[in-house]
Amino acid sequence: MEPNSNKAIQNMESEFAFYKDYFEEKTKYGEAKVEYKMLHEIIETKDNMY
C-alpha cells in the first residue's frame, strides 16, 4: 500500500504525545498507544509521517 492511499484519513488531524518507550496518538475517532519496539519502519516526508 502506498502512503496517502487511504483518502478517508488524508486530512484528518492527529495529536501526538511522545514518551521514552512509546507514543500516543489521538484523533476524533479514538486513541492509540504504540510502543517503539513494535515499529518496523518510519517514513517521513515534507508533509507527513507514516
LUMGU-814881 format. One record per atom (N, C-alpha, C, O): x, z, y. Coordinates in steps of 0.001 Angstrom, whole numbers, padded with zeros to 6 digits, always signed. Layout:
% residues N
XZY...
This chain:
% residues 50
+000842+000000-001175+000000+000000+000000+000892+000000+001244+001863+000753+001318+000567-000821+002189+001307-000896+003439+000895+000228+004372-000268+000628+004360+001818+000756+005188+001407+001667+006251+000378+000978+007139+000434-000236+007335-000539+001738+007663-001617+001233+008535-002674+000438+007784-003501-000205+008430-002692+000447+006461-003674-000354+005753-005036+000322+005674-006026-000336+005355-005111+001617+005956-006390+002312+005943-006956+002343+007363-006587+003203+008163-007837+001418+007669-008379+001277+009018-009181+002498+009454-009288+002762+010652-009748+003249+008509-010586+004402+008841-009793+005520+009520-010357+006291+010296-008488+005615+009235-007703+006706+009812-006672+006242+010834-005896+007061+011327-006641+004985+011158-005620+004467+012071-005607+005180+013413-004531+005510+013911-006750+005426+014008-006799+006005+015342-007229+007463+015335-007594+008008+016377-007190+008101+014167-007597+009489+014063-006489+010398+014604-005315+010209+014285-006867+011379+015419-005903+012336+015947-005629+013411+014921-006536+013870+014226-004366+013814+014827-003942+014878+013923-003124+015890+014705-002422+015545+015655-003226+017131+014294-002410+018206+014873-001522+018743+013762-001999+019047+012669-000220+018858+014048+000733+019313+013045+001366+020628+013471+001592+020869+014657+001648+021475+012487+002420+022702+012688+003513+022702+011624+003228+022551+010436+004765+022872+012051+005902+022791+011137+006502+024177+010914+006701+024943+011857+006785+024481+009650+007356+025758+009247+008592+025490+008392+008932+024337+008127+009257+026550+007964+010515+026400+007219+010348+025592+005934+011157+024705+005663+009317+025878+005137+009167+025261+003815+008007+024282+003694+007844+023651+002649+007204+024143+004733+006019+023285+004661+005535+022928+006062+006003+023485+007055+004591+021989+006127+003892+021713+007380+002399+021686+007112+001961+021488+005979+001631+021886+008160+000176+021825+008074-000323+020725+008993+000219+020509+010076-001358+020034+008550-002000+019001+009357-003474+019345+009481-004131+019694+008500-003986+019241+010711-005407+019476+010953-006003+018233+011600-005440+017687+012549-007139+017794+011083-007896+016688+011661-009348+017119+011774-009703+018228+011375-010180+016255+012312-011592+016598+012412-012259+016657+011036-013375+017161+010909-011585+016148+010014-012137+016143+008656-011660+017307+007793-012226+017555+006729-010622+018029+008239-010150+019143+007437-008691+019459+007693-008102+019006+008675-008117+020244+006793-006737+020701+006922-005970+020434+005632-006548+020365+004547-004644+020284+005777-003788+020089+004605-002492+020855+004813-001994+020966+005933-001952+021381+003721-000643+022038+003718+000236+021259+002747-000144+021039+001597+001410+020843+003210+002313+020038+002383+003682+020702+002354+004307+020907+003395+004135+021030+001170+005485+021584+001015+006497+020444+001083+006294+019391+000479+007577+020654+001813+008591+019608+001969+009143+019135+000627+009454+017954+000472+009270+020037-000340+009831+019647-001635+008929+018663-002378+009370+018040-003344+007689+018513-001954+006763+017582-002594+006832+016177-001987+006245+015242-002532+007537+016022-000876+007644+014715-000218+008677+013850-000930+009735+014337-001329+008369+012581-001085+009288+011633-001707+009975+010756-000673+011132+010371-000841+009247+010440+000405+009795+009556+001429+009030+009770+002720+007821+010003+002701+009729+009693+003838+009101+009748+005158+009499+008479+005884+010680+008141+005970+008502+007779+006406+008751+006553+007173+008313+006824+008604+007161+007180+008853+009240+006654+009541+008948+006886+010947+009081+005572+011702+010103+004893+011607+008046+005219+012451+008080+004038+013308+008011+004500+014759+007958+005700+015026+008013+003578+015673+007901+003923+017086+006621+004711+017386+006614+005588+018251+005547+004395+016669+004245+004982+016969+003696+005924+015914+002768+006679+016202+004237+005909+014701+003621+006659+013595+004653+007230+012632+005823+006849+012629+004164+008168+011809+004936+008676+010678+004045+008563+009444+002839+008802+009515+004644+008199+008317+003902+008034+007070+004563+008851+005994+004100+008859+004853
